[in-house]
């Protein structure tokens, strides 16, 4: 009887060891996923910053183009006014 009990305890210990190994693998996978999510978040933040910088730069360029167009319009008005 004692031998049977010891055999059952050994089997249970083996099963628990397998379960522990599986949990360790799951924990490793979660750690890998967390690091991947961290990298994704960093990339998203970088993209957001790039988009904001580009938007600011585009606004600046559009203002410059508008100023040039206004200057050219005034030049054309001045030339057409003196031609009359």
HELIX and SHEET records of a PDB file:
HELIX    1   1 UNK A    2  UNK A   83  1                                  82    
END                                                                             
